[in-house]
C-alpha cells in the first residue's frame, strides 16, 4: 500500500498527514488557517525540511484564500521553524510570485496555488533524482545506517537520504538498514522504520548510542543522512546526533553522505556557525524519566563540519569537495 501523502492541496484546502500519531494511526488533518499550520509545523505534524517547505508554500495560498495579508502571514509561516532553509525559501518563492501576479493584474490566489504546486512537483522530482544518483552507492549486502527520518515522510516524494535506498531496492540490490531511533522524538524508530518496513526493505532500529559500535564492528558500509540546511562551505545542519554519527564514521572509515535537494543548499549562509539551531521544549527530553524539577537542553539540530562529509547526493548529482566550489557550481 502506498504511503499517504504528507501534504495535500485539493479544492483550495490544505491537508497534512499527522506524523505525531505515526506509526499507530494514519490520520490526515485539514489545516483551516495559518495559525493552525504554524502550530502543526512546530509540533511536527508535518516535518522534514522539504515537506515543511511544501506545506509553507501552500500555507501562503491558504492565508490569501481567507483574506489574510500576504506578507504578514508569510512572515509567520517562514518563522515557524528556524533551521530548515526550505521553509523560508519556499514561502518567499510563492510570495514573490504573488507580487508579480499583483503587478501584472493577475488573480493572486491562482498564482499562489500555481507556484506552490510547482514547489511541490519539483520536490517530488528532486527526490527521484537523488534516488537515481545515490543508488549506485548502495553495495550488494551493505549495512546502511541512517539518522532521523529523511524519507518519504520528510518530503512529498520518495525522500532524500532514503531515496537511494528505495531506488537500490527497486533495482534488486540486497542491503540492510540500521535506523537510529533518534532521541528524543524518535523519528527513526517511528517513521523511518515504518516506511522502510512497508516498502519491504530490511530495517532494524538501533539506539543512537549503538551507531558507533556497529561501525566499529564493521557492520556499516555506508551512512546516509538528510539535511536541514547546507551552508556555502558544506557545513551541514541536520537532526541532533548526526554530528556524532559523522565523527564515528570518520574514525571507522565509513563513507558519510548527506542527501539533499538543491533547495536545502543555502549559499547565503557562509558556514555552520551562522546557522540558527532550533531549541525545543525541555519536556521532550525529560519526559517521564527525569526527576521532577530537573531541566534539560534540547537543541533539535547539530552541525556536521564539511570535512566529515564524503559527498552530497543531490538532484544534480554527487557533489565532492571542495564544497565551496561544487555547491556553488550547481
Ligand atoms: O525535526 P525534524 O523531524 O523536522 O528533523 C528532520 C531532519 O533532521 C531531516 O533529516 C531533515 O529535515 C532532512 S528531511 C529530507
py3Dmol code that shows the C-alpha trace and the ligand (Angstrom):
import py3Dmol

protein = """\
ATOM      1  CA  UNK A   1       0.000   0.000   0.000  1.00  0.00           C
ATOM      2  CA  UNK A   2       1.491   3.405  -0.936  1.00  0.00           C
ATOM      3  CA  UNK A   3       2.226   5.854   1.868  1.00  0.00           C
ATOM      4  CA  UNK A   4      -0.441   8.518   2.325  1.00  0.00           C
ATOM      5  CA  UNK A   5       0.693  11.960   1.089  1.00  0.00           C
ATOM      6  CA  UNK A   6       2.444  14.063   3.718  1.00  0.00           C
ATOM      7  CA  UNK A   7       0.970  17.256   2.220  1.00  0.00           C
ATOM      8  CA  UNK A   8      -2.140  17.513   0.030  1.00  0.00           C
ATOM      9  CA  UNK A   9      -3.849  20.541  -1.531  1.00  0.00           C
ATOM     10  CA  UNK A  10      -7.264  19.915  -3.023  1.00  0.00           C
ATOM     11  CA  UNK A  11     -10.144  22.282  -3.788  1.00  0.00           C
ATOM     12  CA  UNK A  12      -8.278  25.188  -2.159  1.00  0.00           C
ATOM     13  CA  UNK A  13      -7.873  23.209   1.052  1.00  0.00           C
ATOM     14  CA  UNK A  14      -4.689  22.010   2.774  1.00  0.00           C
ATOM     15  CA  UNK A  15      -4.346  18.597   4.430  1.00  0.00           C
ATOM     16  CA  UNK A  16      -1.415  17.154   6.375  1.00  0.00           C
ATOM     17  CA  UNK A  17      -0.665  13.603   7.427  1.00  0.00           C
ATOM     18  CA  UNK A  18      -0.358  13.867  11.233  1.00  0.00           C
ATOM     19  CA  UNK A  19       3.113  12.403  11.838  1.00  0.00           C
ATOM     20  CA  UNK A  20       2.833  12.753  15.608  1.00  0.00           C
ATOM     21  CA  UNK A  21       0.415   9.810  15.518  1.00  0.00           C
ATOM     22  CA  UNK A  22       2.552   7.501  13.380  1.00  0.00           C
ATOM     23  CA  UNK A  23       3.071   4.592  13.242  1.00  0.00           C
ATOM     24  CA  UNK A  24      -0.035   3.724  15.216  1.00  0.00           C
ATOM     25  CA  UNK A  25      -2.627   5.895  13.496  1.00  0.00           C
ATOM     26  CA  UNK A  26      -2.770   7.198   9.954  1.00  0.00           C
ATOM     27  CA  UNK A  27      -4.790  10.401  10.154  1.00  0.00           C
ATOM     28  CA  UNK A  28      -4.998  13.333   7.758  1.00  0.00           C
ATOM     29  CA  UNK A  29      -5.896  16.705   9.274  1.00  0.00           C
ATOM     30  CA  UNK A  30      -7.172  19.730   7.411  1.00  0.00           C
ATOM     31  CA  UNK A  31      -5.334  22.974   8.158  1.00  0.00           C
ATOM     32  CA  UNK A  32      -8.001  25.647   8.449  1.00  0.00           C
ATOM     33  CA  UNK A  33      -5.754  28.696   8.775  1.00  0.00           C
ATOM     34  CA  UNK A  34      -2.173  29.882   9.065  1.00  0.00           C
ATOM     35  CA  UNK A  35      -2.186  29.823  12.883  1.00  0.00           C
ATOM     36  CA  UNK A  36      -3.083  26.146  12.822  1.00  0.00           C
ATOM     37  CA  UNK A  37      -0.476  25.408  10.166  1.00  0.00           C
ATOM     38  CA  UNK A  38       2.255  27.212  12.117  1.00  0.00           C
ATOM     39  CA  UNK A  39       1.317  25.165  15.176  1.00  0.00           C
ATOM     40  CA  UNK A  40       1.370  21.961  13.088  1.00  0.00           C
ATOM     41  CA  UNK A  41       4.834  22.760  11.750  1.00  0.00           C
ATOM     42  CA  UNK A  42       6.087  23.485  15.273  1.00  0.00           C
ATOM     43  CA  UNK A  43       4.574  20.294  16.740  1.00  0.00           C
ATOM     44  CA  UNK A  44       5.989  18.218  13.854  1.00  0.00           C
ATOM     45  CA  UNK A  45       2.615  17.171  12.482  1.00  0.00           C
ATOM     46  CA  UNK A  46       4.479  17.870   9.252  1.00  0.00           C
ATOM     47  CA  UNK A  47       8.260  17.717   9.481  1.00  0.00           C
ATOM     48  CA  UNK A  48      11.384  17.200   7.443  1.00  0.00           C
ATOM     49  CA  UNK A  49      12.901  20.136   5.566  1.00  0.00           C
ATOM     50  CA  UNK A  50      11.349  19.573   2.103  1.00  0.00           C
ATOM     51  CA  UNK A  51       7.898  18.686   3.475  1.00  0.00           C
ATOM     52  CA  UNK A  52       7.686  21.798   5.639  1.00  0.00           C
ATOM     53  CA  UNK A  53       8.757  23.806   2.608  1.00  0.00           C
ATOM     54  CA  UNK A  54       5.865  22.461   0.546  1.00  0.00           C
ATOM     55  CA  UNK A  55       3.423  22.911   3.450  1.00  0.00           C
ATOM     56  CA  UNK A  56       4.615  26.506   3.912  1.00  0.00           C
ATOM     57  CA  UNK A  57       4.229  27.177   0.183  1.00  0.00           C
ATOM     58  CA  UNK A  58       0.575  26.095   0.263  1.00  0.00           C
ATOM     59  CA  UNK A  59       0.208  27.981   3.539  1.00  0.00           C
ATOM     60  CA  UNK A  60       0.707  31.252   1.673  1.00  0.00           C
ATOM     61  CA  UNK A  61      -2.219  30.349  -0.598  1.00  0.00           C
ATOM     62  CA  UNK A  62      -4.256  29.351   2.454  1.00  0.00           C
ATOM     63  CA  UNK A  63      -3.643  32.766   4.023  1.00  0.00           C
ATOM     64  CA  UNK A  64      -4.755  34.664   0.947  1.00  0.00           C
ATOM     65  CA  UNK A  65      -7.750  32.363   0.364  1.00  0.00           C
ATOM     66  CA  UNK A  66      -9.103  33.595   3.695  1.00  0.00           C
ATOM     67  CA  UNK A  67      -8.350  37.257   3.026  1.00  0.00           C
ATOM     68  CA  UNK A  68      -5.147  37.425   5.098  1.00  0.00           C
ATOM     69  CA  UNK A  69      -2.324  39.865   4.389  1.00  0.00           C
ATOM     70  CA  UNK A  70       0.206  38.176   2.097  1.00  0.00           C
ATOM     71  CA  UNK A  71       3.394  39.469   3.731  1.00  0.00           C
ATOM     72  CA  UNK A  72       2.233  39.324   7.333  1.00  0.00           C
ATOM     73  CA  UNK A  73       1.050  35.730   7.075  1.00  0.00           C
ATOM     74  CA  UNK A  74       4.097  34.680   5.064  1.00  0.00           C
ATOM     75  CA  UNK A  75       6.368  36.012   7.825  1.00  0.00           C
ATOM     76  CA  UNK A  76       4.504  33.916  10.388  1.00  0.00           C
ATOM     77  CA  UNK A  77       4.897  30.805   8.245  1.00  0.00           C
ATOM     78  CA  UNK A  78       8.564  31.378   7.447  1.00  0.00           C
ATOM     79  CA  UNK A  79       9.354  31.836  11.148  1.00  0.00           C
ATOM     80  CA  UNK A  80       7.619  28.668  12.319  1.00  0.00           C
ATOM     81  CA  UNK A  81      10.885  26.697  12.481  1.00  0.00           C
ATOM     82  CA  UNK A  82      14.279  28.354  12.052  1.00  0.00           C
ATOM     83  CA  UNK A  83      16.781  25.703  10.965  1.00  0.00           C
ATOM     84  CA  UNK A  84      15.468  24.173   7.723  1.00  0.00           C
ATOM     85  CA  UNK A  85      16.120  26.651   4.922  1.00  0.00           C
ATOM     86  CA  UNK A  86      13.433  25.079   2.711  1.00  0.00           C
ATOM     87  CA  UNK A  87      10.607  26.666   4.697  1.00  0.00           C
ATOM     88  CA  UNK A  88      11.698  30.292   4.274  1.00  0.00           C
ATOM     89  CA  UNK A  89      12.862  29.601   0.722  1.00  0.00           C
ATOM     90  CA  UNK A  90       9.533  28.110  -0.390  1.00  0.00           C
ATOM     91  CA  UNK A  91       7.429  30.775   1.340  1.00  0.00           C
ATOM     92  CA  UNK A  92       9.497  33.572  -0.218  1.00  0.00           C
ATOM     93  CA  UNK A  93       9.269  31.989  -3.658  1.00  0.00           C
ATOM     94  CA  UNK A  94       5.460  31.857  -3.506  1.00  0.00           C
ATOM     95  CA  UNK A  95       5.268  35.410  -2.129  1.00  0.00           C
ATOM     96  CA  UNK A  96       7.408  36.729  -4.985  1.00  0.00           C
ATOM     97  CA  UNK A  97       5.141  35.005  -7.496  1.00  0.00           C
ATOM     98  CA  UNK A  98       2.173  36.649  -5.767  1.00  0.00           C
ATOM     99  CA  UNK A  99       3.826  40.060  -6.019  1.00  0.00           C
ATOM    100  CA  UNK A 100       4.403  39.572  -9.744  1.00  0.00           C
ATOM    101  CA  UNK A 101       0.780  38.498 -10.181  1.00  0.00           C
ATOM    102  CA  UNK A 102      -0.463  41.650  -8.440  1.00  0.00           C
ATOM    103  CA  UNK A 103       1.776  43.851 -10.593  1.00  0.00           C
ATOM    104  CA  UNK A 104       0.522  42.113 -13.725  1.00  0.00           C
ATOM    105  CA  UNK A 105      -3.099  42.385 -12.628  1.00  0.00           C
ATOM    106  CA  UNK A 106      -3.485  38.582 -12.498  1.00  0.00           C
ATOM    107  CA  UNK A 107      -5.519  36.587  -9.985  1.00  0.00           C
ATOM    108  CA  UNK A 108      -3.496  36.399  -6.759  1.00  0.00           C
ATOM    109  CA  UNK A 109      -4.841  33.152  -5.302  1.00  0.00           C
ATOM    110  CA  UNK A 110      -4.484  31.253  -8.573  1.00  0.00           C
ATOM    111  CA  UNK A 111      -0.882  32.451  -8.914  1.00  0.00           C
ATOM    112  CA  UNK A 112      -0.016  31.405  -5.352  1.00  0.00           C
ATOM    113  CA  UNK A 113      -1.606  27.985  -5.804  1.00  0.00           C
ATOM    114  CA  UNK A 114       0.209  27.527  -9.077  1.00  0.00           C
ATOM    115  CA  UNK A 115       3.606  28.387  -7.577  1.00  0.00           C
ATOM    116  CA  UNK A 116       3.052  26.179  -4.522  1.00  0.00           C
ATOM    117  CA  UNK A 117       2.126  23.307  -6.823  1.00  0.00           C
ATOM    118  CA  UNK A 118       5.366  23.917  -8.741  1.00  0.00           C
ATOM    119  CA  UNK A 119       7.386  23.754  -5.488  1.00  0.00           C
ATOM    120  CA  UNK A 120       5.526  20.514  -4.704  1.00  0.00           C
ATOM    121  CA  UNK A 121       6.212  18.921  -8.108  1.00  0.00           C
ATOM    122  CA  UNK A 122       9.869  19.965  -8.001  1.00  0.00           C
ATOM    123  CA  UNK A 123      10.297  18.358  -4.576  1.00  0.00           C
ATOM    124  CA  UNK A 124       8.983  15.078  -5.931  1.00  0.00           C
ATOM    125  CA  UNK A 125      11.237  15.240  -8.998  1.00  0.00           C
ATOM    126  CA  UNK A 126      14.291  16.149  -6.911  1.00  0.00           C
ATOM    127  CA  UNK A 127      13.714  13.162  -4.622  1.00  0.00           C
ATOM    128  CA  UNK A 128      13.593  10.855  -7.662  1.00  0.00           C
ATOM    129  CA  UNK A 129      16.838  12.346  -8.986  1.00  0.00           C
ATOM    130  CA  UNK A 130      18.568  11.933  -5.607  1.00  0.00           C
ATOM    131  CA  UNK A 131      17.486   8.287  -5.683  1.00  0.00           C
ATOM    132  CA  UNK A 132      18.928   7.779  -9.164  1.00  0.00           C
ATOM    133  CA  UNK A 133      22.260   9.404  -8.318  1.00  0.00           C
ATOM    134  CA  UNK A 134      22.627   7.720  -4.936  1.00  0.00           C
ATOM    135  CA  UNK A 135      21.552   4.153  -5.717  1.00  0.00           C
ATOM    136  CA  UNK A 136      24.992   3.049  -7.024  1.00  0.00           C
ATOM    137  CA  UNK A 137      26.487   3.871  -3.598  1.00  0.00           C
ATOM    138  CA  UNK A 138      24.490   1.022  -2.039  1.00  0.00           C
ATOM    139  CA  UNK A 139      26.692  -2.055  -2.414  1.00  0.00           C
ATOM    140  CA  UNK A 140      25.329  -5.593  -2.507  1.00  0.00           C
ATOM    141  CA  UNK A 141      24.807  -6.808   1.057  1.00  0.00           C
ATOM    142  CA  UNK A 142      25.773  -3.455   2.633  1.00  0.00           C
ATOM    143  CA  UNK A 143      24.749  -2.339   6.086  1.00  0.00           C
ATOM    144  CA  UNK A 144      23.413   1.212   5.689  1.00  0.00           C
ATOM    145  CA  UNK A 145      22.942   3.466   8.692  1.00  0.00           C
ATOM    146  CA  UNK A 146      20.648   6.482   8.697  1.00  0.00           C
ATOM    147  CA  UNK A 147      19.641   9.006  11.339  1.00  0.00           C
ATOM    148  CA  UNK A 148      16.242  10.616  11.971  1.00  0.00           C
ATOM    149  CA  UNK A 149      13.795  10.378   9.071  1.00  0.00           C
ATOM    150  CA  UNK A 150      14.817  11.781   5.726  1.00  0.00           C
ATOM    151  CA  UNK A 151      12.444   9.538   3.829  1.00  0.00           C
ATOM    152  CA  UNK A 152       9.129   9.878   2.051  1.00  0.00           C
ATOM    153  CA  UNK A 153       7.606  11.191   5.262  1.00  0.00           C
ATOM    154  CA  UNK A 154      10.075  14.090   5.337  1.00  0.00           C
ATOM    155  CA  UNK A 155       9.288  15.124   1.764  1.00  0.00           C
ATOM    156  CA  UNK A 156       6.437  14.888  -0.713  1.00  0.00           C
ATOM    157  CA  UNK A 157       8.320  12.320  -2.798  1.00  0.00           C
ATOM    158  CA  UNK A 158      10.469   9.274  -2.021  1.00  0.00           C
ATOM    159  CA  UNK A 159      12.692  11.115   0.429  1.00  0.00           C
ATOM    160  CA  UNK A 160      16.283  12.307   0.351  1.00  0.00           C
ATOM    161  CA  UNK A 161      18.526  10.004   2.428  1.00  0.00           C
ATOM    162  CA  UNK A 162      16.127   7.117   1.851  1.00  0.00           C
ATOM    163  CA  UNK A 163      15.668   7.799  -1.882  1.00  0.00           C
ATOM    164  CA  UNK A 164      18.859   5.927  -2.890  1.00  0.00           C
ATOM    165  CA  UNK A 165      17.685   3.039  -0.723  1.00  0.00           C
ATOM    166  CA  UNK A 166      14.286   2.892  -2.420  1.00  0.00           C
ATOM    167  CA  UNK A 167      15.982   3.059  -5.825  1.00  0.00           C
ATOM    168  CA  UNK A 168      18.540   0.358  -4.945  1.00  0.00           C
ATOM    169  CA  UNK A 169      15.777  -1.854  -3.558  1.00  0.00           C
ATOM    170  CA  UNK A 170      13.822  -1.444  -6.780  1.00  0.00           C
ATOM    171  CA  UNK A 171      16.922  -2.481  -8.729  1.00  0.00           C
ATOM    172  CA  UNK A 172      17.102  -5.678  -6.679  1.00  0.00           C
ATOM    173  CA  UNK A 173      20.174  -4.798  -4.572  1.00  0.00           C
ATOM    174  CA  UNK A 174      20.050  -6.598  -1.216  1.00  0.00           C
ATOM    175  CA  UNK A 175      21.097  -4.483   1.817  1.00  0.00           C
ATOM    176  CA  UNK A 176      20.184  -3.920   5.428  1.00  0.00           C
ATOM    177  CA  UNK A 177      19.284  -0.633   7.094  1.00  0.00           C
ATOM    178  CA  UNK A 178      20.054   0.404  10.660  1.00  0.00           C
ATOM    179  CA  UNK A 179      17.674   3.188  11.666  1.00  0.00           C
ATOM    180  CA  UNK A 180      18.943   5.256  14.604  1.00  0.00           C
ATOM    181  CA  UNK A 181      15.933   5.632  16.875  1.00  0.00           C
ATOM    182  CA  UNK A 182      16.705   9.399  17.113  1.00  0.00           C
ATOM    183  CA  UNK A 183      16.100  10.729  20.573  1.00  0.00           C
ATOM    184  CA  UNK A 184      14.083  12.498  21.782  1.00  0.00           C
ATOM    185  CA  UNK A 185      11.183  12.370  19.296  1.00  0.00           C
ATOM    186  CA  UNK A 186      12.060   9.002  17.760  1.00  0.00           C
ATOM    187  CA  UNK A 187      11.676   9.892  14.101  1.00  0.00           C
ATOM    188  CA  UNK A 188      13.949   6.927  13.246  1.00  0.00           C
ATOM    189  CA  UNK A 189      12.041   4.356  15.265  1.00  0.00           C
ATOM    190  CA  UNK A 190       8.563   5.666  14.485  1.00  0.00           C
ATOM    191  CA  UNK A 191       8.897   6.920  10.923  1.00  0.00           C
ATOM    192  CA  UNK A 192      11.967   5.535   9.128  1.00  0.00           C
ATOM    193  CA  UNK A 193      11.325   2.009  10.384  1.00  0.00           C
ATOM    194  CA  UNK A 194       7.651   2.295   9.446  1.00  0.00           C
ATOM    195  CA  UNK A 195       8.121   3.492   5.901  1.00  0.00           C
ATOM    196  CA  UNK A 196      11.036   1.161   5.049  1.00  0.00           C
ATOM    197  CA  UNK A 197       9.268  -1.846   6.524  1.00  0.00           C
ATOM    198  CA  UNK A 198       6.135  -1.051   4.499  1.00  0.00           C
ATOM    199  CA  UNK A 199       8.311  -0.977   1.389  1.00  0.00           C
ATOM    200  CA  UNK A 200       9.720  -4.432   2.149  1.00  0.00           C
ATOM    201  CA  UNK A 201      13.221  -3.112   2.975  1.00  0.00           C
ATOM    202  CA  UNK A 202      15.136  -4.948   5.698  1.00  0.00           C
ATOM    203  CA  UNK A 203      15.334  -2.461   8.591  1.00  0.00           C
ATOM    204  CA  UNK A 204      16.316  -2.692  12.237  1.00  0.00           C
ATOM    205  CA  UNK A 205      16.027   0.088  14.797  1.00  0.00           C
ATOM    206  CA  UNK A 206      19.111   0.770  16.908  1.00  0.00           C
ATOM    207  CA  UNK A 207      19.520   3.135  19.857  1.00  0.00           C
ATOM    208  CA  UNK A 208      21.513   6.214  18.871  1.00  0.00           C
ATOM    209  CA  UNK A 209      24.430   5.061  21.012  1.00  0.00           C
ATOM    210  CA  UNK A 210      24.757   1.824  19.016  1.00  0.00           C
ATOM    211  CA  UNK A 211      25.773   3.522  15.766  1.00  0.00           C
ATOM    212  CA  UNK A 212      29.479   3.820  16.636  1.00  0.00           C
ATOM    213  CA  UNK A 213      29.520   0.278  17.987  1.00  0.00           C
ATOM    214  CA  UNK A 214      28.105  -1.146  14.746  1.00  0.00           C
ATOM    215  CA  UNK A 215      30.669   0.817  12.747  1.00  0.00           C
ATOM    216  CA  UNK A 216      33.491  -0.424  14.977  1.00  0.00           C
ATOM    217  CA  UNK A 217      32.313  -3.985  14.319  1.00  0.00           C
ATOM    218  CA  UNK A 218      32.395  -3.446  10.554  1.00  0.00           C
ATOM    219  CA  UNK A 219      28.638  -3.835  10.177  1.00  0.00           C
ATOM    220  CA  UNK A 220      28.071  -0.481   8.484  1.00  0.00           C
ATOM    221  CA  UNK A 221      29.361   0.120   4.951  1.00  0.00           C
ATOM    222  CA  UNK A 222      27.544   3.380   4.269  1.00  0.00           C
ATOM    223  CA  UNK A 223      25.951   6.225   6.228  1.00  0.00           C
ATOM    224  CA  UNK A 224      23.331   8.401   4.517  1.00  0.00           C
ATOM    225  CA  UNK A 225      21.575  11.245   6.305  1.00  0.00           C
ATOM    226  CA  UNK A 226      19.435  14.191   5.252  1.00  0.00           C
ATOM    227  CA  UNK A 227      19.992  17.898   5.852  1.00  0.00           C
ATOM    228  CA  UNK A 228      18.036  20.897   7.042  1.00  0.00           C
ATOM    229  CA  UNK A 229      20.489  23.472   5.755  1.00  0.00           C
ATOM    230  CA  UNK A 230      23.790  23.144   3.943  1.00  0.00           C
ATOM    231  CA  UNK A 231      25.979  26.227   4.239  1.00  0.00           C
ATOM    232  CA  UNK A 232      28.078  27.501   1.324  1.00  0.00           C
ATOM    233  CA  UNK A 233      31.187  25.721   2.631  1.00  0.00           C
ATOM    234  CA  UNK A 234      29.376  22.378   3.078  1.00  0.00           C
ATOM    235  CA  UNK A 235      28.814  22.538   6.834  1.00  0.00           C
ATOM    236  CA  UNK A 236      25.521  20.723   7.336  1.00  0.00           C
ATOM    237  CA  UNK A 237      22.750  21.147   9.894  1.00  0.00           C
ATOM    238  CA  UNK A 238      20.711  18.006  10.478  1.00  0.00           C
ATOM    239  CA  UNK A 239      18.890  16.284  13.326  1.00  0.00           C
ATOM    240  CA  UNK A 240      20.709  16.295  16.665  1.00  0.00           C
ATOM    241  CA  UNK A 241      23.016  13.296  16.831  1.00  0.00           C
ATOM    242  CA  UNK A 242      24.138  13.494  13.199  1.00  0.00           C
ATOM    243  CA  UNK A 243      27.468  15.030  14.229  1.00  0.00           C
ATOM    244  CA  UNK A 244      28.231  12.064  16.491  1.00  0.00           C
ATOM    245  CA  UNK A 245      27.423   9.668  13.652  1.00  0.00           C
ATOM    246  CA  UNK A 246      29.741  11.613  11.309  1.00  0.00           C
ATOM    247  CA  UNK A 247      32.600  11.554  13.832  1.00  0.00           C
ATOM    248  CA  UNK A 248      32.220   7.816  14.329  1.00  0.00           C
ATOM    249  CA  UNK A 249      32.103   7.296  10.551  1.00  0.00           C
ATOM    250  CA  UNK A 250      35.370   9.201  10.175  1.00  0.00           C
ATOM    251  CA  UNK A 251      37.021   7.148  12.940  1.00  0.00           C
ATOM    252  CA  UNK A 252      35.943   3.831  11.414  1.00  0.00           C
ATOM    253  CA  UNK A 253      36.429   4.926   7.785  1.00  0.00           C
ATOM    254  CA  UNK A 254      32.796   4.539   6.742  1.00  0.00           C
ATOM    255  CA  UNK A 255      31.609   6.810   3.875  1.00  0.00           C
ATOM    256  CA  UNK A 256      29.298   9.509   5.249  1.00  0.00           C
ATOM    257  CA  UNK A 257      26.934  11.009   2.656  1.00  0.00           C
ATOM    258  CA  UNK A 258      24.430  13.825   3.012  1.00  0.00           C
ATOM    259  CA  UNK A 259      21.446  13.609   0.661  1.00  0.00           C
ATOM    260  CA  UNK A 260      19.577  16.831  -0.065  1.00  0.00           C
ATOM    261  CA  UNK A 261      17.749  18.709  -2.797  1.00  0.00           C
ATOM    262  CA  UNK A 262      19.123  21.978  -4.195  1.00  0.00           C
ATOM    263  CA  UNK A 263      16.530  23.833  -2.095  1.00  0.00           C
ATOM    264  CA  UNK A 264      18.425  22.821   1.076  1.00  0.00           C
ATOM    265  CA  UNK A 265      21.688  24.381  -0.098  1.00  0.00           C
ATOM    266  CA  UNK A 266      21.924  27.893   1.311  1.00  0.00           C
ATOM    267  CA  UNK A 267      24.719  29.803  -0.386  1.00  0.00           C
ATOM    268  CA  UNK A 268      23.790  32.915   1.624  1.00  0.00           C
ATOM    269  CA  UNK A 269      24.938  31.203   4.817  1.00  0.00           C
ATOM    270  CA  UNK A 270      28.745  31.083   4.730  1.00  0.00           C
ATOM    271  CA  UNK A 271      29.317  28.305   7.269  1.00  0.00           C
ATOM    272  CA  UNK A 272      27.723  26.252  10.005  1.00  0.00           C
ATOM    273  CA  UNK A 273      28.387  28.872  12.676  1.00  0.00           C
ATOM    274  CA  UNK A 274      25.805  31.102  11.000  1.00  0.00           C
ATOM    275  CA  UNK A 275      23.011  28.505  11.122  1.00  0.00           C
ATOM    276  CA  UNK A 276      20.293  29.075  13.736  1.00  0.00           C
ATOM    277  CA  UNK A 277      19.753  25.913  15.756  1.00  0.00           C
ATOM    278  CA  UNK A 278      16.207  25.380  16.992  1.00  0.00           C
ATOM    279  CA  UNK A 279      15.961  24.738  20.743  1.00  0.00           C
ATOM    280  CA  UNK A 280      12.849  22.809  21.687  1.00  0.00           C
ATOM    281  CA  UNK A 281      10.978  22.264  24.941  1.00  0.00           C
ATOM    282  CA  UNK A 282      12.859  20.557  27.774  1.00  0.00           C
ATOM    283  CA  UNK A 283       9.894  18.277  28.380  1.00  0.00           C
ATOM    284  CA  UNK A 284      10.635  16.431  25.126  1.00  0.00           C
ATOM    285  CA  UNK A 285      13.886  15.261  26.745  1.00  0.00           C
ATOM    286  CA  UNK A 286      12.935  14.807  30.371  1.00  0.00           C
ATOM    287  CA  UNK A 287       9.636  13.052  29.635  1.00  0.00           C
ATOM    288  CA  UNK A 288       8.605  10.735  32.383  1.00  0.00           C
ATOM    289  CA  UNK A 289      12.177   9.643  33.166  1.00  0.00           C
ATOM    290  CA  UNK A 290      13.966  12.635  34.715  1.00  0.00           C
ATOM    291  CA  UNK A 291      13.311  13.729  38.304  1.00  0.00           C
ATOM    292  CA  UNK A 292      10.715  16.476  38.660  1.00  0.00           C
ATOM    293  CA  UNK A 293      12.304  19.914  38.579  1.00  0.00           C
ATOM    294  CA  UNK A 294      15.406  18.922  36.603  1.00  0.00           C
ATOM    295  CA  UNK A 295      15.722  20.858  33.354  1.00  0.00           C
ATOM    296  CA  UNK A 296      17.158  19.829  30.002  1.00  0.00           C
ATOM    297  CA  UNK A 297      18.875  21.288  26.962  1.00  0.00           C
ATOM    298  CA  UNK A 298      17.127  20.304  23.789  1.00  0.00           C
ATOM    299  CA  UNK A 299      18.899  21.501  20.646  1.00  0.00           C
ATOM    300  CA  UNK A 300      16.973  19.897  17.790  1.00  0.00           C
ATOM    301  CA  UNK A 301      19.838  20.004  15.286  1.00  0.00           C
ATOM    302  CA  UNK A 302      23.624  19.966  15.153  1.00  0.00           C
ATOM    303  CA  UNK A 303      26.148  20.977  12.528  1.00  0.00           C
ATOM    304  CA  UNK A 304      28.479  18.483  10.893  1.00  0.00           C
ATOM    305  CA  UNK A 305      31.637  20.190   9.603  1.00  0.00           C
ATOM    306  CA  UNK A 306      32.121  19.808   5.857  1.00  0.00           C
ATOM    307  CA  UNK A 307      35.363  17.858   6.191  1.00  0.00           C
ATOM    308  CA  UNK A 308      33.440  14.921   7.676  1.00  0.00           C
ATOM    309  CA  UNK A 309      31.174  14.690   4.609  1.00  0.00           C
ATOM    310  CA  UNK A 310      32.263  12.221   1.901  1.00  0.00           C
ATOM    311  CA  UNK A 311      29.838  13.752  -0.598  1.00  0.00           C
ATOM    312  CA  UNK A 312      26.437  15.350  -1.121  1.00  0.00           C
ATOM    313  CA  UNK A 313      23.889  13.293  -3.034  1.00  0.00           C
ATOM    314  CA  UNK A 314      21.801  15.973  -4.733  1.00  0.00           C
ATOM    315  CA  UNK A 315      19.300  16.120  -7.556  1.00  0.00           C
ATOM    316  CA  UNK A 316      22.165  17.456  -9.705  1.00  0.00           C
ATOM    317  CA  UNK A 317      24.462  14.520  -8.978  1.00  0.00           C
ATOM    318  CA  UNK A 318      27.018  13.706  -6.299  1.00  0.00           C
ATOM    319  CA  UNK A 319      28.976  16.759  -5.220  1.00  0.00           C
ATOM    320  CA  UNK A 320      32.504  16.334  -3.857  1.00  0.00           C
ATOM    321  CA  UNK A 321      34.952  18.579  -2.027  1.00  0.00           C
ATOM    322  CA  UNK A 322      35.963  21.342  -2.312  1.00  0.00           C
ATOM    323  CA  UNK A 323      32.342  22.132  -1.439  1.00  0.00           C
ATOM    324  CA  UNK A 324      32.805  25.882  -1.694  1.00  0.00           C
ATOM    325  CA  UNK A 325      33.185  25.266  -5.421  1.00  0.00           C
ATOM    326  CA  UNK A 326      30.914  22.257  -6.094  1.00  0.00           C
ATOM    327  CA  UNK A 327      27.897  23.574  -4.137  1.00  0.00           C
ATOM    328  CA  UNK A 328      28.114  26.978  -5.838  1.00  0.00           C
ATOM    329  CA  UNK A 329      28.515  25.484  -9.316  1.00  0.00           C
ATOM    330  CA  UNK A 330      25.062  23.880  -9.311  1.00  0.00           C
TER     331      UNK A 330
END
"""
ligand_1 = """\
15
LIG
O 12.770 17.792 13.385
P 12.544 17.122 12.074
O 11.885 15.784 12.206
O 11.842 18.028 11.082
O 14.007 16.876 11.524
C 14.159 16.280 10.267
C 15.582 16.098 9.876
O 16.503 16.438 10.579
C 15.815 15.550 8.494
O 16.967 14.771 8.473
C 15.968 16.712 7.507
O 14.921 17.629 7.644
C 16.025 16.243 6.125
S 14.467 15.641 5.571
C 14.602 15.102 3.985
"""
view = py3Dmol.view(width=600, height=400)
view.addModel(protein, "pdb")
view.setStyle({"model": 0}, {"cartoon": {"style": "trace"}})
view.addModel(ligand_1, "xyz")
view.setStyle({"model": 1}, {"stick": {}})
view.zoomTo()
view.show()
